Amino acid sequence: MKRHKRRPDFNGIDGKSGYTVRFAQSKDGYWWANAIALPALSVGKTVSKAKVMIAEAIQLWLEETIKMERSVPEPENKHWQISKTGRVTQT
């Protein structure tokens, strides 16, 4: 198995939802993405793929949680808002 030079972990704001996401690279080179305020997790071979996957995981979690009439934490980035259907829009 090829070893990858591990890059440092970092936080970023998901551009589609406004939630803070933590990115970490595993020893095998894959990237894990975790939405800190939500139970959403994804993995991708690249940072770009992990970003796409976590955005989808966040959106699906929001939609299902709202359908079940449960509370949803507000995005950390206050320039975003969540609609009654779970769609996240920029304000």
C-alpha positions in Angstrom: 0.0 0.0 0.0 1.3 3.4 -1.0 1.9 5.8 1.9 0.9 9.4 1.5 2.5 12.4 3.1 -0.2 13.4 5.5 -1.4 17.0 5.2 -2.5 18.9 8.3 -6.2 18.8 9.3 -8.2 22.0 8.7 -11.6 23.5 9.2 -13.7 25.2 6.5 -17.2 26.5 5.9 -19.3 24.4 3.6 -20.1 26.7 0.7 -23.6 25.2 0.2 -24.8 25.2 3.9 -22.7 27.6 6.0 -21.8 24.8 8.5 -18.2 24.4 9.7 -16.6 21.2 8.4 -13.5 19.5 9.8 -11.2 17.9 7.2 -8.6 15.3 8.1 -6.5 13.0 5.9 -6.1 9.4 6.9 -2.8 7.4 6.6 -4.0 5.9 3.3 -4.5 9.4 1.8 -8.3 9.6 1.9 -10.0 12.7 3.3 -12.6 12.6 6.0 -15.1 15.4 6.4 -17.2 16.0 9.5 -19.8 18.6 9.9 -19.1 19.7 13.4 -22.6 20.8 14.5 -24.4 18.0 12.7 -24.1 14.2 12.6 -22.8 14.3 9.0 -19.7 12.5 7.9 -18.2 11.7 4.5 -15.0 10.5 2.9 -13.3 11.1 -0.4 -10.1 10.3 -2.2 -9.4 14.0 -2.5 -10.3 17.1 -0.5 -12.5 18.2 -3.4 -14.5 14.9 -3.4 -14.8 15.0 0.4 -16.3 18.5 0.0 -18.9 17.4 -2.5 -19.8 14.4 -0.4 -20.1 16.3 2.9 -22.3 19.0 1.2 -24.7 16.2 0.0 -24.6 14.5 3.5 -25.5 17.8 5.2 -28.3 18.6 2.7 -29.8 15.1 3.1 -29.6 15.2 6.9 -31.3 18.7 7.0 -34.1 17.6 4.8 -34.8 14.4 6.7 -34.5 16.1 10.1 -37.0 18.8 9.2 -39.4 16.2 7.7 -39.3 14.5 11.2 -40.1 17.9 12.7 -36.9 17.9 14.8 -34.8 20.9 15.6 -31.9 21.9 13.4 -28.9 23.9 14.6 -28.3 27.2 12.9 -25.3 27.3 10.5 -22.2 28.9 12.1 -22.0 31.3 9.2 -24.8 33.7 9.8 -25.1 34.6 6.1 -27.1 31.4 5.6 -30.6 30.3 6.5 -32.5 27.1 6.5 -36.0 26.9 4.8 -38.9 24.9 6.2 -38.1 22.2 3.6 -34.5 21.9 4.6 -33.0 23.9 1.8 -30.1 26.2 2.8 -29.9 29.6 1.1 -27.5 32.5 1.4 -29.0 35.7 2.8 
